[in-house]
């Protein structure tokens, strides 16, 4: 919490804006995680339709949620 407050004061953002940025970031991470889970469930034909191969999908799915 201290870090957030210090960054808040330095950035010039309001508390509402800072919390909005935190919420947006958390939502983005959750969306990426869900999309990767769905991608991992696609079969070879579906991946081919998207122009992807299984190796590329494995690399994507292995990424941490924040990337």
N, C-alpha and C positions, 0 to 999 in steps of 0.2 A: 504494500500500500504506500509506503514511503516513496518508492521509486515513482509510482504513478503521480503522486502529489508533486514531487520535484519536477518531473517532466511537464506536468500541467502548468506549473508556474513559469517554466522556461519557454514553453511553446506559445503562450498567450491564448490558449484555447480555454473556453469555459469548461466547467466541470461537466456539463451536459454534453458538450462536444467531445470531450475526452472519453467519457463513458460510451458515447455513440461509436467512437473509433474502436474501443475495446470490444464492444458488442459486434461490430462489423467484422473485426478480425476473427473473433471466435466463430461467427457464422460462416465465414469463408473457409476456415479450417474444417468445420463440420461438413460443409458442402463437398470439399475436396475428398474427405474421407469416404463419404457416401458414394461419390462418383467412382472412386477407385474400387470400392467394393462391388459396385454394379459392373464395372469394366471387367473385373476378374471373373464374373459369372458368365460372360458372353462366350459363345462357342466359336469355333474356327471360321465358320461361314459369316457370322455376324462381324467378327473382327476384320475379315477380308473386305466386307462391305464398307467398313470404316477406313480401310487402307492400313490396318494395323496387323502386326503379327504377334504371336504368343510371347516371344522374347521381349519385345517392346512393352507389352502389357505387364510382364513380370517386373521389369525395371520400374515402371510407373507405380505399380501396386506396392513395391518395396519402399517407396519414398516415405519419409516421415510426414505426418499430417500437416506440418507447418510449411512444407515446401510445395 
